[in-house]
Amino acid sequence: MVRIAVVEKEKCQPEKCGDLCLKKCPVNRMEIECIVKRDNKAFVIEPACIGCGICVKVCPFDAIHIINMPEELNQQPIHRYYENGFALYSLPTPIFGKVVGIIGKNGIGKSTAIKILAGVLKPNFGKIAQKVNYTRIKHEGTDIVEYKKEKAIDEKNLSKAISNTTSTTTYYDDLIRYFKGTEAQKFFEKVKAGEIKISYKPQAVDLIAKSVHGKVADLLKKVDETGDKNKFIEICEKLDLLHVMDNEVSTLSGGELQRVAIAATVLKKANLYLFDEPTSFLDIKQRIRVSKFIRELATPETAVIVIEHDLVILDYMTDFVHIMYGQEACYGVVSQIKSAREGINTYLAGYMREENIRFREKEIKFTVRAVEKFKEEFELTSWHNLTKQFNVFQLKANAGKISRNSIIGVLGENGIGKTTFVKILAGVDAPNSGEVTQKVTVSYKPQYIDVAPNSNAIVQEILFEAVEKYPNQLINPLHIKPLLDKKLGELSGGELQRVAIAHALSKKADLYLLDEPSAYLDVEQRLIIAKVIRDVMEERNTAAIIVDHDLVFLDYLSKRLFVFDGKPAISGEVSGPYLMEEGMNKFLKMLEITLRRDQESFRPRINKLNSVLDREQKDAGKYYYG
């Protein structure tokens, strides 16, 4: 059996626990080194570990993981970041003429995998440059095995040793040997021969504004390798960038930065395009637009690989899918390739039949809800003839009301007034005319969560009330316990999002306003968040308004819908709240797309444009589940 040990260094705090893992380890108590201290952190000598799991149970910070790997993984990893660190097994396979998607939860190596494909990260095949090597010695006539220190690498040369683990000359040869007899072998042989050129869009597009200065046009012209002015204009037009060409990169919104990054990737001459989360920061209209654009890139001479968390968009954009499974921050495995429909349904089921691997205890289920009829409910708040003016932009909200025990989704393009409307209801902004009739207590989670990188505020201090009152409703399902001792400035985007949601929901309020709560979260986290919100609203008999762009998330969560129409940055008008069917029909008609339910999983799927089903639903006026 293959066993790996992972120690999350940022969680390990020996000064607070008194080295419990070292003291309780049965191998250590036999005076054989198994868990030692290295750089004042716990370190597990993997060959000496017997897999008892005692160190895992006694660690108060959940820093140690001892993992018995599936028998199918009796092979070396493609990459391991450091000793006792995260391990990645296998890689996704590009297919020319097709778009291949990668689906999986955060922290299991999706970005690592495509960085290796892109040549940004050099794989080490698990051959870590060790500070200390251990030699296995079995004492004759006994069952005692000891591991003696053999050789130490000088501290100053450690980073150099690690970086030189795999030399440039053998990099592709090692990959070719690793994937011998597979399609991946042929791919890496072509890369080595220079027949394949790769262009890669990273996940963190927000860093562009911090590192690049100048106008958008100058940036894109600098990276343009097409040599074709018409092609340049065509790409910028398809990505809706022509109106921002003279803007400074530093002034762009998240959605504009995302589309600029996609354009910069495609303007390079390549026959493999890699996109890491290309639809984050985009509204649903832009997501559809970008999905069509990415699909068009796949030709017999060109392959595309994309990481995406929006299930509707992933299904719409891809032909095939790799599932990535494993344990967050510990290891990740790339599955065999599957058709997009089969792969997404398998991911939701949590069980891969061909590999005989269950990677999630429970299936993620979508249910077909009965068409809801309007019924009189207890009114919580209402408004009449609201307007808000910002220079050239104007927002209108004619009339509407919110009832108790209701969850209302908000759909519309970016820059059309969704956040402004939420802020007016929250009392953060005042309308220029009209009024909100009933004063209600509001808990508001903003779209952008501003935390200084050097913030010393501790999560436990921020979530004190949630920890005390709602451990089972918020802390446990949102997996916040491991974050409690962290500083806010140290949290990732997804971790910060979960903390902000827990903070908003822990407050006592009549109305909860959550602006883009699915941002930075993976598929599983999004659906967990949806269930948490739904349970809180039912338990407290209150209401929530959810602004988001993920149709699966809103379809799974919402009972009603607000629909925004207008022209971004010029005017916006909100109507509703509608019953789900009426609201979705109105919104999907604006997008000119139709939805159907998958016959196996019942998840939402976008019909292929002008397909028989698409035409039938449009003719019947049933854009939403005809």
C-alpha positions as a printed Julia matrix, in Angstrom:
626×3 Matrix{Float64}:
   0.0     0.0     0.0
   1.25    3.48   -0.9
   1.09    5.88    2.02
   1.9     9.58    2.05
   2.2    11.99    4.94
   1.26   15.65    4.55
   2.02   18.36    7.1
   0.37   21.73    6.49
   3.18   23.93    7.74
   1.08   27.05    8.22
  -1.21   25.14   10.63
   1.53   23.38   12.62
   2.16   25.24   15.92
   4.45   23.13   18.17
   4.85   25.97   20.68
   1.11   25.8    21.43
   0.62   22.01   21.51
   3.86   20.97   23.19
   4.9    18.57   20.38
   1.96   16.23   20.99
   2.49   14.3    17.73
   6.13   13.54   18.6
   5.23   12.41   22.11
   2.26   10.21   21.15
   3.72    8.54   18.05
   4.16    4.81   18.91
   7.17    4.51   16.6
   8.88    7.43   18.34
   8.12    5.81   21.71
  10.05    2.77   20.52
  12.99    5.2    20.18
  12.83    5.01   16.38
  12.52    8.31   14.58
   9.2     8.68   12.74
   7.99   12.19   13.59
  10.76   14.75   14.13
  11.11   18.53   14.26
  12.37   20.31   11.2
  12.47   24.11   10.98
  10.41   24.06   14.2
   7.59   22.16   12.44
   6.51   18.54   12.64
   8.03   16.33    9.94
   6.96   12.74    9.22
   9.54   10.27    7.92
   7.2     8.52    5.5
   8.99    5.13    5.25
   8.89    4.83    9.06
   5.18    5.66    9.38
   2.99    2.64   10.22
  -0.26    4.48    9.43
  -1.73    4.27   12.94
  -3.23    7.77   12.63
  -2.55    8.73   16.25
  -0.66   11.87   15.24
  -3.65   12.93   13.11
  -6.06   12.52   16.04
  -3.93   14.29   18.67
  -2.97   17.31   16.51
  -5.23   20.14   17.77
  -4.69   22.15   14.57
  -5.51   19.44   11.97
  -2.07   19.98   10.49
  -1.1    16.32    9.91
  -2.63   13.96    7.34
  -1.63   10.32    6.93
  -3.23    9.04    3.72
  -3.45    5.49    2.41
  -3.58    6.02   -1.32
  -5.83    4.0    -3.68
  -4.14    0.86   -5.03
  -4.5     2.28   -8.55
  -2.02    5.01   -7.56
   0.89    2.67   -7.0
   3.09    5.05   -8.97
   5.23    8.09   -8.41
   3.5    11.47   -8.47
   3.97   13.88  -11.32
   4.92   16.58   -8.85
   5.34   17.09   -5.13
   5.92   20.57   -3.75
   8.11   19.54   -0.82
   8.64   16.66    1.59
   5.38   16.06    3.45
   3.78   18.36    0.89
   1.0    18.22   -1.7
   1.32   15.51   -4.39
  -0.22   15.52   -7.88
  -0.86   12.31   -9.82
  -1.21   12.29  -13.63
  -2.15   15.16  -15.96
  -5.11   16.11  -18.19
  -4.86   15.13  -21.85
  -5.35   17.73  -24.62
  -7.41   16.59  -27.63
  -7.06   18.5   -30.9
 -10.34   19.84  -32.23
 -11.95   19.58  -28.79
 -12.34   21.59  -25.58
 -11.38   19.53  -22.51
 -12.64   20.68  -19.13
 -11.27   20.06  -15.63
 -13.71   19.82  -12.73
 -12.87   19.42   -9.06
 -12.9    21.18   -5.73
 -10.35   23.81   -4.73
  -6.97   22.75   -3.37
  -6.5    19.47   -5.26
  -4.08   20.59   -7.96
  -6.13   21.77  -10.98
  -3.98   24.88  -11.46
  -0.83   22.89  -10.74
  -1.73   20.43  -13.49
  -2.17   23.02  -16.23
   0.9    24.95  -15.06
   2.9    21.8   -15.78
   1.27   21.47  -19.2
   2.06   25.14  -19.86
   5.7    24.7   -18.89
   5.32   27.27  -16.12
   5.98   24.63  -13.44
   8.66   21.99  -13.92
   7.54   18.63  -12.51
   9.89   16.79  -10.15
   8.16   13.38  -10.22
   8.25   13.26   -6.43
  12.04   13.47   -6.34
  12.34   16.1    -3.64
  15.78   17.46   -2.82
  15.87   16.38    0.82
  17.63   18.09    3.67
  18.08   14.65    5.22
  18.1    11.25    3.52
  17.1     8.17    5.49
  18.42    4.63    5.06
  16.09    1.76    6.03
  17.71   -0.73    8.43
  15.93   -3.87    9.63
  17.36   -5.37   12.81
  18.22   -9.01   12.15
  15.94  -11.54   13.83
  13.36   -8.88   14.82
  10.48   -6.93   13.29
  12.1    -3.62   14.24
  12.85   -1.28   11.34
  14.98    1.83   11.88
  15.7     4.8     9.59
  19.17    6.29    9.96
  20.1     9.8     8.86
  22.46    9.57    5.95
  23.35   12.92    4.46
  22.33   16.52    4.88
  22.24   19.15    2.18
  23.69   22.51    3.07
  20.89   24.94    3.98
  22.15   27.65    1.61
  22.05   25.3    -1.37
  18.64   23.77   -0.61
  16.6    25.97   -2.95
  19.12   25.4    -5.72
  18.95   21.65   -5.16
  15.18   21.66   -5.35
  15.09   23.79   -8.51
  17.54   21.43  -10.2
  15.69   18.24   -9.28
  14.57   17.81  -12.91
  16.9    19.3   -15.5
  15.53   21.1   -18.54
  17.09   18.55  -20.89
  15.28   15.6   -19.29
  11.98   17.38  -18.48
  10.0    16.19  -21.51
  11.84   12.86  -21.69
  10.66   12.1   -18.15
   7.07   13.05  -19.05
   7.21   10.87  -22.17
   8.41    7.91  -20.09
   5.8     8.55  -17.39
   2.94    8.48  -19.92
   4.33    5.72  -22.14
   1.6     3.99  -24.12
  -0.97    6.8   -23.71
  -2.19    9.75  -25.77
  -0.25   12.02  -23.41
   2.99   10.39  -24.58
   2.29   11.51  -28.17
   1.41   14.99  -26.95
   4.69   15.48  -25.04
   6.69   14.06  -27.94
   5.17   16.79  -30.14
   5.88   19.46  -27.5
   9.51   18.3   -27.29
   9.8    18.38  -31.07
   8.49   21.96  -31.15
   5.33   21.0   -33.03
   3.08   22.31  -30.24
   3.2    25.84  -28.87
   1.27   26.61  -25.71
  -0.49   29.78  -24.52
  -1.71   29.97  -20.91
  -4.13   32.25  -19.08
  -3.53   32.08  -15.32
  -6.21   32.21  -12.65
  -5.24   35.43  -10.86
  -6.13   38.05  -13.5
  -6.46   40.72  -10.8
  -2.65   40.75  -10.59
  -2.49   42.17  -14.13
  -3.63   45.59  -12.9
  -0.86   45.58  -10.27
   1.96   44.51  -12.57
   1.07   46.04  -15.97
   0.88   49.76  -16.71
  -0.42   51.6   -19.75
  -3.44   51.38  -22.02
  -5.28   48.19  -22.95
  -4.53   48.68  -26.67
  -0.79   48.98  -25.98
  -0.78   45.84  -23.83
  -2.63   43.73  -26.41
  -0.58   45.01  -29.36
   2.59   44.15  -27.46
   1.59   40.48  -27.09
  -0.08   40.16  -30.52
   1.63   37.52  -32.64
  -1.05   37.19  -35.32
   0.34   39.96  -37.51
  -3.19   40.5   -38.76
  -4.9    43.79  -37.9
  -8.35   42.46  -38.85
  -7.84   39.39  -36.67
  -6.79   41.63  -33.78
  -9.97   43.72  -34.11
 -12.14   40.6   -34.52
 -10.84   39.05  -31.27
 -11.28   42.3   -29.34
 -14.8    42.7   -30.73
 -15.84   39.15  -29.82
 -14.61   39.73  -26.27
 -16.36   43.11  -26.04
 -13.12   45.06  -25.51
 -13.25   47.75  -28.2
 -14.81   50.32  -25.84
 -11.99   49.94  -23.26
  -8.99   50.0   -25.63
  -7.97   53.52  -24.55
  -8.49   52.8   -20.83
  -5.61   52.37  -18.4
  -5.19   48.73  -17.35
  -5.17   49.8   -13.69
  -8.72   51.21  -14.0
 -10.35   48.06  -15.42
 -13.0    46.08  -13.55
 -12.48   42.4   -12.74
 -14.61   41.34  -15.72
 -12.71   43.62  -18.11
  -9.37   42.32  -16.8
 -10.57   38.76  -17.36
 -11.48   39.44  -21.0
  -8.2    41.3   -21.58
  -6.31   38.27  -20.2
  -8.24   35.93  -22.53
  -7.52   38.2   -25.51
  -3.81   38.34  -24.64
  -3.73   34.53  -24.45
  -5.44   34.04  -27.83
  -3.41   36.72  -29.64
  -0.33   34.54  -29.19
   0.42   31.98  -31.9
  -0.34   28.65  -30.28
  -2.07   25.35  -30.92
  -2.84   24.57  -27.27
  -4.71   27.14  -25.2
  -4.97   26.69  -21.44
  -7.55   28.74  -19.5
  -7.66   28.72  -15.69
 -11.15   29.88  -14.62
 -11.91   32.12  -17.63
 -15.41   33.18  -16.48
 -14.72   34.42  -12.94
 -15.72   38.11  -12.56
 -17.96   37.83  -15.66
 -21.74   38.2   -15.67
 -23.88   35.47  -17.24
 -24.15   37.26  -20.59
 -20.37   37.6   -20.82
 -19.94   33.98  -19.69
 -22.04   32.78  -22.61
 -20.12   35.07  -24.96
 -16.7    33.88  -23.72
 -17.84   30.23  -23.81
 -18.76   30.54  -27.49
 -15.44   32.25  -28.2
 -13.42   29.5   -26.46
 -15.37   26.77  -28.25
 -14.5    28.37  -31.61
 -10.77   28.06  -30.78
 -10.89   24.25  -30.95
 -10.04   23.19  -34.54
  -8.37   20.07  -35.95
  -5.04   21.9   -35.46
  -5.81   23.4   -32.03
  -6.64   21.99  -28.57
  -8.14   23.78  -25.57
  -8.12   22.92  -21.86
 -10.2    24.9   -19.37
 -10.75   24.86  -15.59
 -14.25   26.01  -14.66
 -16.53   25.89  -11.57
 -19.78   27.06  -13.19
 -21.45   23.75  -14.15
 -23.78   25.26  -16.76
 -20.88   27.0   -18.49
 -18.51   24.01  -18.17
 -21.13   21.78  -19.8
 -21.83   24.38  -22.52
 -18.16   25.0   -23.3
 -16.55   21.54  -23.24
 -16.62   18.29  -25.21
 -14.76   16.18  -22.65
 -14.01   16.43  -18.94
 -11.35   15.22  -16.49
 -12.52   14.84  -12.9
  -9.91   15.76  -10.31
 -10.36   14.15   -6.93
  -8.29   13.72   -3.79
  -7.9    15.52   -0.48
  -7.62   19.28   -0.21
  -4.03   20.47    0.35
  -2.83   16.84    0.41
  -3.06   15.18   -2.98
  -4.91   15.34   -6.28
  -5.57   12.76   -8.99
  -6.57   13.36  -12.6
  -9.19   10.83  -13.74
  -9.56    9.19  -17.13
 -11.21   11.42  -19.7
 -15.0    11.29  -20.05
 -17.63   13.0   -22.21
 -18.72   16.33  -20.72
 -22.19   15.09  -19.76
 -20.93   11.82  -18.28
 -18.04   13.51  -16.48
 -20.18   16.17  -14.79
 -22.83   13.63  -13.78
 -20.13   11.33  -12.4
 -18.65   14.22  -10.44
 -22.05   15.0    -8.92
 -22.56   11.31   -8.07
 -19.16   11.16   -6.32
 -18.36    7.68   -7.68
 -16.34    6.63  -10.73
 -17.58    3.23  -11.83
 -14.74    2.4   -14.25
 -12.04    3.19  -11.68
 -14.17    1.84   -8.78
 -13.35    4.94   -6.73
 -15.71    6.83   -4.45
 -14.37   10.34   -3.83
 -17.35   11.83   -1.98
 -19.61   10.25    0.65
 -22.84   11.8    -0.59
 -24.25   12.43   -4.05
 -25.02   16.03   -4.99
 -28.69   15.96   -5.99
 -30.83   18.32   -7.99
 -34.58   17.95   -7.6
 -37.38   18.86   -9.98
 -39.49   21.35   -8.06
 -43.19   21.61   -8.67
 -44.24   24.82  -10.41
 -44.92   27.19   -7.55
 -48.08   29.25   -7.56
 -48.19   32.68   -6.04
 -49.56   32.8    -2.53
 -50.1    35.65   -0.1
 -47.22   35.89    2.36
 -46.29   38.1     5.3
 -44.67   41.23    3.91
 -41.25   42.09    5.24
 -40.5    45.26    3.27
 -41.53   46.99    0.03
 -40.59   49.95   -2.17
 -42.18   52.33   -4.66
 -40.65   54.27   -7.56
 -37.03   54.14   -6.45
 -34.47   55.99   -8.57
 -30.74   56.49   -8.12
 -28.58   58.74  -10.3
 -24.78   58.49  -10.67
 -23.49   60.97  -13.24
 -24.66   59.28  -16.5
 -26.03   56.1   -14.89
 -29.62   55.85  -13.64
 -31.33   53.01  -11.79
 -35.11   52.51  -11.6
 -37.12   50.17   -9.38
 -40.83   50.76   -9.85
 -42.51   48.68   -7.16
 -41.96   45.42   -5.35
 -42.0    43.66   -2.02
 -40.15   41.0    -0.1
 -41.91   38.44    2.08
 -40.62   36.44    5.01
 -39.1    33.0     4.42
 -38.22   33.87    0.81
 -34.92   33.6    -1.05
 -34.74   35.89   -4.07
 -32.04   35.54   -6.71
 -30.87   38.56   -8.71
 -29.92   38.18  -12.39
 -28.51   40.77  -14.76
 -25.38   42.03  -16.51
 -22.52   43.74  -14.71
 -22.76   47.52  -14.46
 -26.55   47.54  -14.55
 -27.31   48.48  -10.95
 -27.66   45.18   -9.05
 -25.24   46.11   -6.28
 -26.67   49.66   -6.11
 -30.19   48.26   -5.62
 -28.96   45.94   -2.86
 -27.19   48.86   -1.15
 -30.37   50.97   -1.22
 -32.34   48.18    0.46
 -29.48   47.75    2.93
 -29.53   51.46    3.79
 -25.91   51.83    2.63
 -27.04   54.19   -0.19
 -30.06   56.5    -0.24
 -32.3    56.77   -3.34
 -32.73   60.1    -5.14
 -36.49   59.51   -5.17
 -38.98   56.98   -3.89
 -38.78   55.13   -0.62
 -38.36   51.8     1.08
 -41.57   51.6     3.13
 -40.67   49.36    6.05
 -37.47   49.75    8.0
 -35.9    46.33    8.49
 -32.7    45.1    10.09
 -30.25   44.18    7.33
 -27.09   42.06    7.26
 -25.05   42.79    4.14
 -22.14   40.91    2.54
 -20.62   43.15   -0.14
 -19.35   42.0    -3.53
 -15.76   43.0    -2.85
 -14.34   42.06    0.54
 -11.55   44.52    1.24
  -8.94   43.2     3.65
  -5.46   44.65    3.9
  -2.81   42.0     3.09
  -1.08   42.82    6.39
  -4.29   42.7     8.43
  -3.65   41.17   11.87
  -7.33   40.57   12.64
  -7.93   36.93   13.57
 -10.83   34.99   12.02
 -11.97   33.78   15.45
 -12.35   37.38   16.61
 -14.48   38.26   13.58
 -16.64   35.14   13.89
 -16.9    35.05   17.69
 -20.72   35.14   17.6
 -20.92   32.44   14.91
 -18.59   30.14   16.86
 -20.58   30.63   20.06
 -24.12   30.37   18.64
 -24.01   28.62   15.27
 -21.27   25.95   15.15
 -23.52   23.38   13.42
 -25.42   25.84   11.21
 -22.4    27.84    9.95
 -18.93   26.92   11.24
 -18.96   23.18   10.49
 -20.74   23.11    7.09
 -18.67   26.06    5.8
 -15.49   24.29    6.98
 -14.31   27.33    8.91
 -12.81   25.63   11.96
  -9.35   25.22   10.29
  -9.37   29.0     9.56
 -10.16   30.27   13.06
  -6.55   30.9    14.11
  -5.57   32.51   10.79
  -5.22   36.22   10.13
  -7.66   37.73    7.63
  -4.76   38.98    5.51
  -3.51   35.38    5.09
  -6.76   33.96    3.7
  -7.26   32.93    0.09
 -10.18   34.35   -1.91
 -12.35   31.29   -1.24
 -11.52   31.22    2.47
 -12.27   34.91    2.83
 -15.57   34.44    1.01
 -16.68   31.7     3.41
 -15.71   33.8     6.42
 -17.65   36.81    5.05
 -20.75   34.66    4.44
 -20.58   33.18    7.94
 -20.16   36.67    9.41
 -23.2    38.03    7.54
 -25.4    35.04    8.41
 -24.35   35.06   12.08
 -25.97   38.46   12.61
 -29.57   38.78   13.72
 -31.47   40.45   10.87
 -34.76   40.54    8.98
 -33.14   40.61    5.55
 -29.81   39.14    4.42
 -28.2    40.64    1.31
 -25.38   38.56   -0.17
 -23.57   39.99   -3.21
 -21.86   37.28   -5.33
 -21.4    34.69   -2.56
 -20.26   32.01   -5.05
 -17.15   33.95   -6.18
 -13.86   32.03   -5.63
 -15.75   28.89   -4.51
 -15.72   25.48   -6.18
 -18.82   23.53   -7.23
 -19.2    21.65   -3.94
 -18.68   24.75   -1.82
 -21.28   26.68   -3.85
 -23.95   24.05   -3.28
 -23.06   23.78    0.42
 -23.4    27.57    0.71
 -26.8    27.36   -1.02
 -28.03   24.76    1.48
 -26.72   26.77    4.45
 -28.52   29.93    3.26
 -31.73   28.0     2.65
 -31.63   26.35    6.1
 -30.92   29.67    7.88
 -33.81   31.43    6.16
 -36.27   28.65    7.02
 -35.08   28.36   10.61
 -35.28   32.11   11.3
 -38.35   32.83    9.13
 -36.55   35.69    7.41
 -35.5    36.53    3.83
 -32.41   36.73    1.65
 -31.51   38.45   -1.62
 -28.7    36.73   -3.53
 -26.85   38.51   -6.37
 -24.93   35.98   -8.46
 -24.04   34.92  -12.01
 -24.01   31.13  -11.55
 -27.31   29.82  -12.94
 -26.89   26.43  -11.24
 -26.31   28.12   -7.88
 -29.33   30.42   -8.2
 -31.56   27.67   -9.63
 -30.6    25.4    -6.71
 -31.23   28.11   -4.1
 -33.84   30.66   -5.18
 -37.62   30.72   -4.71
 -38.1    34.03   -6.56
 -36.11   36.19   -9.0
 -35.35   39.85   -9.6
 -34.47   40.53  -13.25
 -32.38   43.54  -14.33
 -32.51   45.0   -17.82
 -30.9    48.05  -19.43
 -27.53   49.19  -20.77
 -24.41   48.65  -18.64
 -22.99   51.9   -17.17
 -25.94   53.89  -18.63
 -29.25   52.63  -17.24
 -30.75   49.78  -15.29
 -34.28   48.77  -14.39
 -35.26   46.09  -11.89
 -38.5    44.12  -12.13
 -39.94   41.45   -9.83
 -39.66   39.53   -7.7
 -41.1    36.89  -10.03
 -41.86   33.24   -9.46
 -38.9    31.2   -10.71
 -40.45   30.07  -14.01
 -41.62   33.55  -15.0
 -38.37   35.24  -13.95
 -36.12   32.69  -15.65
 -38.19   32.81  -18.85
 -37.85   36.59  -18.94
 -34.09   36.52  -18.3
 -33.22   33.6   -20.6
 -35.18   35.21  -23.42
 -32.95   38.27  -23.05
 -29.91   35.95  -23.42
 -31.52   34.02  -26.3
 -30.74   30.66  -24.68
 -32.95   27.84  -23.39
 -32.41   25.48  -20.46
 -33.31   21.83  -20.07
 -32.81   19.42  -17.19
 -30.38   16.54  -17.54
 -32.39   13.3   -17.57
 -29.99   11.59  -15.13
 -28.89   14.25  -12.61
 -31.67   16.86  -13.22
 -29.03   19.62  -13.33
 -29.62   22.61  -15.65
 -28.1    22.39  -19.14
 -28.04   24.95  -21.96
 -29.5    23.67  -25.21
 -27.29   23.87  -28.26
 -28.24   26.97  -30.26
 -30.82   26.19  -32.98
 -31.04   22.54  -31.94
 -34.46   20.87  -32.24
 -35.07   21.26  -28.49
 -33.87   24.88  -28.51
 -36.26   25.78  -31.33
 -39.17   23.89  -29.77
 -38.77   25.62  -26.41
 -38.44   29.06  -28.0
 -41.53   28.49  -30.14
 -43.47   27.47  -27.01
 -42.1    30.44  -25.04
 -40.62   28.06  -22.45
 -36.99   29.1   -22.19
 -36.77   27.62  -18.69
 -37.16   23.83  -18.66
 -39.54   23.37  -21.56
